[in-house]
Amino acid sequence: MQLLDANKLGALGAMIRDRTEASLRELSPSAAAVLSMLHFKPGLTTTELAEVVGVSQPTAVRLIDGLERQALIERGKPEGRVTPLALTESGHGQVKEMQALRLAVLDGLLSALRPNERRRFVSMLDKILAGATTSRAFARTTCRLCEHDLCGAEVCPIGCRAAEIEKQESER
């Protein structure tokens, strides 16, 4: 890859990161990921969220405690040594607002492209995302802020590739 191309990709990455982080408002990226994951997968535990968000167990506990104090999540009835977590109504509202803002800023970035260019870009992006996917764990971590209602398992290039990898591993 030419250095100029790498610089352009770096600039695009910084632009995407800056704009999406601004859409999180007062939430840290990790807190936003916890809320997003619980919105689409209620009942996850602190340990499961720590793995997906990519933080340590103690950090996940602090995140969850803070989100609980803000009345965005609630702890369920303990099941043995684990406690399922769920969003409150306010938490669901926060995720919906965050997702709408995030999608709007990303759509704004793509507005520079004509419709046919946008379709080609998305097609190439699908190829890049699938090619970078290495496992189901990678998929969960990468898609931690995705709106899972929009990008289901049958259309998500990352999820589809993770399923292919799992199938190949099970056939060995």
Accessible surface in RSA format (square Angstrom, percent):
REM  Atomic radii and reference values for relative SASA: ProtOr
REM  Chains: A
REM  Algorithm: Lee & Richards
REM  Probe-radius: 1.40
REM  Slices: 20
REM RES _ NUM      All-atoms   Total-Side   Main-Chain    Non-polar    All polar
REM                ABS   REL    ABS   REL    ABS   REL    ABS   REL    ABS   REL
RES MET A   1   169.15  87.6  78.96  52.3  90.19 214.7  87.19  74.1  81.96 108.6
RES GLN A   2   126.82  70.9 119.02  87.0   7.79  18.6  42.68  90.9  84.13  63.8
RES LEU A   3   140.25  78.1 130.27  93.2   9.98  25.1 132.93  93.4   7.32  19.7
RES LEU A   4   107.15  59.7 102.80  73.5   4.35  10.9 104.27  73.2   2.88   7.8
RES ASP A   5    60.88  42.6  59.32  59.0   1.56   3.7  13.89  32.7  46.99  46.9
RES ALA A   6    41.74  38.4  32.49  50.1   9.25  21.0  34.22  48.2   7.52  19.9
RES ASN A   7    88.48  61.0  79.02  76.4   9.46  22.8  22.35  53.8  66.13  63.9
RES LYS A   8   123.04  60.0 114.81  70.4   8.23  19.6  75.96  68.4  47.08  50.1
RES LEU A   9    99.47  55.4  91.90  65.7   7.57  19.0  92.61  65.0   6.86  18.5
RES GLY A  10    46.03  56.8   0.00   N/A  46.03  56.8  38.62 106.0   7.41  16.6
RES ALA A  11    56.13  51.6  44.76  69.1  11.36  25.9  52.48  73.9   3.65   9.7
RES LEU A  12    63.84  35.6  61.81  44.2   2.03   5.1  63.22  44.4   0.62   1.7
RES GLY A  13    34.73  42.8   0.00   N/A  34.73  42.8  30.87  84.7   3.86   8.6
RES ALA A  14    33.99  31.2  32.85  50.7   1.14   2.6  32.87  46.3   1.12   3.0
RES MET A  15    79.34  41.1  73.86  48.9   5.48  13.0  69.88  59.4   9.46  12.5
RES ILE A  16    65.43  37.2  65.43  48.7   0.00   0.0  65.43  47.1   0.00   0.0
RES ARG A  17   128.37  53.9 124.41  63.4   3.96   9.4  50.47  69.0  77.90  47.2
RES ASP A  18    84.99  59.5  75.50  75.1   9.50  22.5  28.78  67.7  56.22  56.1
RES ARG A  19   100.79  42.3  97.66  49.8   3.13   7.5  25.30  34.6  75.49  45.8
RES THR A  20    17.26  12.3  17.26  17.5   0.00   0.0   6.06   8.1  11.20  16.9
RES GLU A  21    76.04  43.7  68.60  51.9   7.44  17.7  19.17  37.1  56.87  46.4
RES ALA A  22    76.23  70.1  49.10  75.8  27.13  61.7  62.02  87.3  14.21  37.6
RES SER A  23     5.98   5.1   0.14   0.2   5.84  13.5   5.12  10.9   0.85   1.2
RES LEU A  24     4.25   2.4   2.74   2.0   1.50   3.8   2.99   2.1   1.25   3.4
RES ARG A  25   142.18  59.7 109.49  55.8  32.69  77.8  47.24  64.6  94.95  57.5
RES GLU A  26   130.68  75.0  91.43  69.2  39.25  93.4  69.45 134.3  61.23  50.0
RES LEU A  27    13.17   7.3   3.55   2.5   9.62  24.2   5.26   3.7   7.91  21.3
RES SER A  28    51.75  43.7  41.05  54.8  10.70  24.6  45.65  97.2   6.10   8.5
RES PRO A  29    63.11  46.0  61.97  56.5   1.15   4.2  62.37  51.5   0.75   4.6
RES SER A  30    31.88  26.9  29.75  39.7   2.13   4.9   7.67  16.3  24.21  33.9
RES ALA A  31     7.39   6.8   7.39  11.4   0.00   0.0   7.39  10.4   0.00   0.0
RES ALA A  32     0.00   0.0   0.00   0.0   0.00   0.0   0.00   0.0   0.00   0.0
RES ALA A  33     0.01   0.0   0.01   0.0   0.00   0.0   0.01   0.0   0.00   0.0
RES VAL A  34     0.86   0.6   0.86   0.8   0.00   0.0   0.86   0.7   0.00   0.0
RES LEU A  35     0.00   0.0   0.00   0.0   0.00   0.0   0.00   0.0   0.00   0.0
RES SER A  36     0.04   0.0   0.01   0.0   0.03   0.1   0.03   0.1   0.01   0.0
RES MET A  37     3.37   1.7   3.37   2.2   0.00   0.0   3.00   2.6   0.37   0.5
RES LEU A  38     0.09   0.0   0.00   0.0   0.09   0.2   0.00   0.0   0.09   0.2
RES HIS A  39    33.82  18.5  20.88  14.5  12.94  33.1   8.24   8.5  25.58  29.8
RES PHE A  40    36.82  18.4  10.13   6.3  26.69  69.5  13.42   8.1  23.41  67.0
RES LYS A  41    92.07  44.9  87.32  53.6   4.76  11.3  40.43  36.4  51.64  55.0
RES PRO A  42    91.60  66.8  68.64  62.6  22.96  83.5  68.88  56.9  22.72 141.2
RES GLY A  43    34.44  42.5   0.00   N/A  34.44  42.5  21.04  57.7  13.39  30.0
RES LEU A  44    29.42  16.4  28.79  20.6   0.63   1.6  29.24  20.5   0.18   0.5
RES THR A  45    19.51  13.9  19.51  19.8   0.00   0.0  16.63  22.3   2.88   4.3
RES THR A  46    22.96  16.3  21.89  22.2   1.07   2.5   9.12  12.3  13.84  20.9
RES THR A  47    66.72  47.5  66.28  67.2   0.44   1.0  46.83  62.9  19.89  30.1
RES GLU A  48    74.63  42.8  73.32  55.5   1.31   3.1  26.85  51.9  47.78  39.0
RES LEU A  49     0.41   0.2   0.15   0.1   0.26   0.7   0.39   0.3   0.02   0.1
RES ALA A  50     6.82   6.3   6.13   9.5   0.69   1.6   6.27   8.8   0.55   1.4
RES GLU A  51   126.32  72.5 106.30  80.4  20.02  47.7  48.57  93.9  77.75  63.5
RES VAL A  52    10.68   7.0   9.42   8.5   1.25   3.0  10.68   9.3   0.00   0.0
RES VAL A  53    12.94   8.5   1.30   1.2  11.64  28.1   1.30   1.1  11.64  31.6
RES GLY A  54    58.31  71.9   0.00   N/A  58.31  71.9  26.65  73.1  31.66  70.9
RES VAL A  55    34.89  23.0  16.37  14.8  18.52  44.6  24.92  21.7   9.96  27.0
RES SER A  56    62.49  52.8  45.11  60.2  17.38  40.0  49.67 105.8  12.83  18.0
RES GLN A  57    80.36  44.9  74.69  54.6   5.67  13.5  48.11 102.4  32.25  24.5
RES PRO A  58    77.72  56.6  71.78  65.4   5.94  21.6  77.72  64.2   0.00   0.0
RES THR A  59    42.07  29.9  41.96  42.5   0.11   0.3  27.59  37.1  14.48  21.9
RES ALA A  60     0.71   0.7   0.71   1.1   0.00   0.0   0.71   1.0   0.00   0.0
RES VAL A  61    58.13  38.3  58.03  52.5   0.11   0.3  58.13  50.5   0.00   0.0
RES ARG A  62   150.17  63.1 142.68  72.7   7.49  17.8  72.31  98.8  77.86  47.2
RES LEU A  63    30.33  16.9  24.05  17.2   6.28  15.8  28.90  20.3   1.43   3.8
RES ILE A  64     0.04   0.0   0.04   0.0   0.00   0.0   0.04   0.0   0.00   0.0
RES ASP A  65    46.66  32.7  44.95  44.7   1.71   4.0  10.88  25.6  35.78  35.7
RES GLY A  66    14.36  17.7   0.00   N/A  14.36  17.7  13.78  37.8   0.58   1.3
RES LEU A  67     2.40   1.3   2.27   1.6   0.13   0.3   2.27   1.6   0.13   0.4
RES GLU A  68    66.01  37.9  56.63  42.8   9.38  22.3  20.18  39.0  45.82  37.4
RES ARG A  69   188.23  79.0 151.08  77.0  37.14  88.4  80.97 110.7 107.25  65.0
RES GLN A  70    96.66  54.0  72.64  53.1  24.02  57.2  41.21  87.7  55.45  42.1
RES ALA A  71    58.45  53.7  54.42  84.0   4.04   9.2  57.86  81.5   0.60   1.6
RES LEU A  72    10.07   5.6  10.07   7.2   0.00   0.0  10.07   7.1   0.00   0.0
RES ILE A  73     2.53   1.4   0.12   0.1   2.42   5.8   0.12   0.1   2.42   6.6
RES GLU A  74    88.68  50.9  88.62  67.0   0.06   0.1  24.80  48.0  63.88  52.2
RES ARG A  75    89.47  37.6  65.34  33.3  24.13  57.4  35.60  48.6  53.87  32.6
RES GLY A  76    33.76  41.6   0.00   N/A  33.76  41.6  27.32  75.0   6.44  14.4
RES LYS A  77   173.99  84.9 159.90  98.1  14.09  33.6 108.21  97.4  65.78  70.1
RES PRO A  78    87.83  64.0  75.08  68.4  12.74  46.3  75.08  62.0  12.74  79.2
RES GLU A  79   113.09  64.9  97.97  74.1  15.12  36.0  42.48  82.2  70.61  57.7
RES GLY A  80    76.26  94.0   0.00   N/A  76.26  94.0  43.35 119.0  32.91  73.7
RES ARG A  81   243.48 102.2 201.89 102.9  41.60  99.0  87.40 119.5 156.08  94.6
RES VAL A  82    70.03  46.1  66.18  59.9   3.85   9.3  70.01  60.8   0.02   0.1
RES THR A  83    36.77  26.2  31.36  31.8   5.41  12.9  12.60  16.9  24.16  36.5
RES PRO A  84    25.82  18.8  25.24  23.0   0.59   2.1  25.49  21.0   0.33   2.1
RES LEU A  85     1.53   0.9   0.71   0.5   0.82   2.1   1.36   1.0   0.17   0.5
RES ALA A  86    34.89  32.1  34.89  53.8   0.00   0.0  34.89  49.1   0.00   0.0
RES LEU A  87    10.53   5.9   0.00   0.0  10.53  26.5   0.00   0.0  10.53  28.3
RES THR A  88    27.11  19.3  22.94  23.3   4.17   9.9  27.11  36.4   0.00   0.0
RES GLU A  89   160.93  92.4 145.36 110.0  15.57  37.1  60.44 116.9 100.49  82.0
RES SER A  90    67.10  56.7  51.18  68.3  15.92  36.7  36.25  77.2  30.85  43.2
RES GLY A  91     0.00   0.0   0.00   N/A   0.00   0.0   0.00   0.0   0.00   0.0
RES HIS A  92    58.81  32.1  58.81  40.9   0.00   0.0  38.23  39.4  20.59  24.0
RES GLY A  93    36.58  45.1   0.00   N/A  36.58  45.1  31.55  86.6   5.02  11.2
RES GLN A  94    42.86  24.0  37.75  27.6   5.11  12.2   4.52   9.6  38.35  29.1
RES VAL A  95     0.08   0.0   0.08   0.1   0.00   0.0   0.08   0.1   0.00   0.0
RES LYS A  96   130.41  63.6 121.54  74.6   8.87  21.1  71.70  64.5  58.72  62.5
RES GLU A  97    81.34  46.7  73.30  55.5   8.04  19.1  35.85  69.3  45.48  37.1
RES MET A  98     5.89   3.1   4.30   2.8   1.60   3.8   5.72   4.9   0.17   0.2
RES GLN A  99     4.86   2.7   4.86   3.5   0.00   0.0   4.56   9.7   0.30   0.2
RES ALA A 100    62.59  57.6  50.11  77.3  12.48  28.4  57.50  81.0   5.10  13.5
RES LEU A 101    56.05  31.2  55.32  39.6   0.73   1.8  55.96  39.3   0.09   0.2
RES ARG A 102    34.12  14.3  34.12  17.4   0.00   0.0   1.11   1.5  33.00  20.0
RES LEU A 103    64.61  36.0  61.48  44.0   3.12   7.8  62.03  43.6   2.58   6.9
RES ALA A 104    61.85  56.9  45.33  69.9  16.52  37.6  53.14  74.8   8.71  23.1
RES VAL A 105    46.25  30.4  39.42  35.7   6.84  16.5  45.78  39.8   0.48   1.3
RES LEU A 106    40.36  22.5  39.82  28.5   0.55   1.4  39.83  28.0   0.53   1.4
RES ASP A 107    70.88  49.6  68.31  68.0   2.56   6.1  17.59  41.4  53.29  53.1
RES GLY A 108    38.95  48.0   0.00   N/A  38.95  48.0  28.50  78.2  10.45  23.4
RES LEU A 109    33.96  18.9  17.82  12.8  16.14  40.6  20.25  14.2  13.71  36.9
RES LEU A 110    42.77  23.8  42.68  30.5   0.09   0.2  42.77  30.0   0.00   0.0
RES SER A 111    81.22  68.6  54.21  72.3  27.01  62.2  37.34  79.5  43.88  61.5
RES ALA A 112    93.25  85.7  54.66  84.3  38.60  87.8  66.85  94.1  26.40  69.9
RES LEU A 113    59.15  32.9  47.86  34.2  11.30  28.4  48.67  34.2  10.48  28.2
RES ARG A 114   154.59  64.9 151.65  77.3   2.94   7.0  63.93  87.4  90.66  54.9
RES PRO A 115    92.86  67.7  87.79  80.0   5.07  18.4  92.37  76.3   0.49   3.0
RES ASN A 116    68.83  47.5  66.46  64.2   2.37   5.7  25.56  61.5  43.27  41.8
RES GLU A 117    43.58  25.0  40.60  30.7   2.98   7.1   6.90  13.3  36.68  29.9
RES ARG A 118    71.15  29.9  71.15  36.3   0.00   0.0  22.46  30.7  48.68  29.5
RES ARG A 119   157.36  66.1 148.22  75.6   9.14  21.8  78.41 107.2  78.96  47.9
RES ARG A 120   136.50  57.3 133.14  67.9   3.36   8.0  66.20  90.5  70.30  42.6
RES PHE A 121    60.69  30.4  60.52  37.5   0.17   0.4  60.52  36.7   0.17   0.5
RES VAL A 122    62.95  41.4  62.95  57.0   0.00   0.0  62.95  54.7   0.00   0.0
RES SER A 123    70.50  59.6  60.44  80.7  10.07  23.2  28.08  59.8  42.43  59.4
RES MET A 124   107.93  55.9 106.34  70.4   1.59   3.8  67.93  57.8  40.00  53.0
RES LEU A 125    65.24  36.3  64.28  46.0   0.96   2.4  64.95  45.6   0.29   0.8
RES ASP A 126    56.95  39.9  56.20  55.9   0.74   1.8  15.00  35.3  41.95  41.8
RES LYS A 127   163.55  79.8 151.67  93.1  11.88  28.3 101.60  91.4  61.95  66.0
RES ILE A 128   113.18  64.4 104.60  77.9   8.58  20.7 111.33  80.2   1.85   5.0
RES LEU A 129    57.46  32.0  56.58  40.5   0.88   2.2  56.85  39.9   0.60   1.6
RES ALA A 130    26.60  24.5  26.36  40.7   0.23   0.5  26.52  37.3   0.08   0.2
RES GLY A 131    67.05  82.7   0.00   N/A  67.05  82.7  36.96 101.4  30.09  67.4
RES ALA A 132    54.16  49.8  37.63  58.1  16.53  37.6  48.19  67.9   5.97  15.8
RES THR A 133     6.08   4.3   0.00   0.0   6.08  14.5   0.00   0.0   6.08   9.2
RES THR A 134    92.79  66.0  75.52  76.6  17.28  41.2  67.70  90.9  25.09  37.9
RES SER A 135    40.24  34.0  39.65  52.9   0.59   1.4  32.41  69.0   7.83  11.0
RES ARG A 136    63.88  26.8  60.99  31.1   2.88   6.9  19.74  27.0  44.14  26.7
RES ALA A 137    65.16  59.9  60.18  92.9   4.98  11.3  62.22  87.6   2.94   7.8
RES PHE A 138    70.71  35.4  63.38  39.3   7.33  19.1  69.75  42.3   0.96   2.7
RES ALA A 139     5.21   4.8   4.64   7.2   0.57   1.3   4.85   6.8   0.35   0.9
RES ARG A 140   115.87  48.7 109.84  56.0   6.03  14.4  30.43  41.6  85.45  51.8
RES THR A 141    44.32  31.5  44.32  44.9   0.00   0.0  34.22  46.0  10.09  15.3
RES THR A 142    56.73  40.3  34.63  35.1  22.10  52.7  32.83  44.1  23.90  36.1
RES CYS A 143    12.14   9.2  12.03  13.4   0.11   0.3   6.09  15.4   6.05   6.5
RES ARG A 144    77.42  32.5  77.42  39.5   0.00   0.0   3.13   4.3  74.29  45.0
RES LEU A 145    30.87  17.2  30.57  21.9   0.29   0.7  30.57  21.5   0.29   0.8
RES CYS A 146    35.11  26.6  34.08  38.0   1.02   2.4   5.75  14.6  29.36  31.7
RES GLU A 147    41.89  24.0  37.07  28.0   4.82  11.5   2.25   4.4  39.64  32.4
RES HIS A 148    51.01  27.9  43.32  30.1   7.69  19.7  27.55  28.4  23.46  27.3
RES ASP A 149   116.84  81.8  81.58  81.2  35.26  83.4  29.04  68.4  87.79  87.6
RES LEU A 150   113.92  63.4  86.79  62.1  27.13  68.2  89.02  62.5  24.89  67.0
RES CYS A 151    44.90  34.0  37.80  42.2   7.10  16.7  16.95  42.9  27.95  30.1
RES GLY A 152    21.67  26.7   0.00   N/A  21.67  26.7  18.92  51.9   2.74   6.1
RES ALA A 153    82.46  75.8  65.14 100.5  17.31  39.4  69.65  98.1  12.81  33.9
RES GLU A 154   139.38  80.0 110.52  83.6  28.86  68.7  64.76 125.3  74.62  60.9
RES VAL A 155    92.69  61.0  71.00  64.3  21.69  52.3  76.39  66.4  16.30  44.2
RES CYS A 156    12.75   9.6  12.75  14.2   0.00   0.0   2.88   7.3   9.88  10.7
RES PRO A 157    21.69  15.8  14.52  13.2   7.16  26.0  21.36  17.6   0.32   2.0
RES ILE A 158     9.65   5.5   9.65   7.2   0.00   0.0   9.65   6.9   0.00   0.0
RES GLY A 159    11.80  14.6   0.00   N/A  11.80  14.6   9.74  26.7   2.06   4.6
RES CYS A 160    44.44  33.6  39.78  44.4   4.66  11.0  22.31  56.5  22.13  23.9
RES ARG A 161    66.24  27.8  65.14  33.2   1.10   2.6  12.57  17.2  53.68  32.5
RES ALA A 162     0.00   0.0   0.00   0.0   0.00   0.0   0.00   0.0   0.00   0.0
RES ALA A 163    47.56  43.7  42.53  65.6   5.03  11.4  43.40  61.1   4.16  11.0
RES GLU A 164    89.85  51.6  85.81  64.9   4.04   9.6  34.40  66.5  55.45  45.3
RES ILE A 165    16.99   9.7  16.99  12.7   0.00   0.0  16.99  12.2   0.00   0.0
RES GLU A 166    73.16  42.0  68.36  51.7   4.80  11.4  33.99  65.7  39.17  32.0
RES LYS A 167   133.69  65.2 128.13  78.6   5.56  13.2  76.00  68.4  57.69  61.5
RES GLN A 168    85.74  47.9  82.06  60.0   3.69   8.8  29.40  62.6  56.35  42.7
RES GLU A 169    97.79  56.1  83.39  63.1  14.40  34.3  24.10  46.6  73.69  60.2
RES SER A 170    92.49  78.2  54.11  72.2  38.38  88.4  51.78 110.3  40.71  57.0
RES GLU A 171   121.20  69.6  83.47  63.1  37.74  89.8  45.26  87.5  75.94  62.0
RES ARG A 172   215.93  90.7 150.47  76.7  65.46 155.9  90.15 123.2 125.78  76.2
END  Absolute sums over single chains surface
CHAIN  1 A    10696.1       8841.9       1854.2       6245.1       4451.0
END  Absolute sums over all chains
TOTAL         10696.1       8841.9       1854.2       6245.1       4451.0
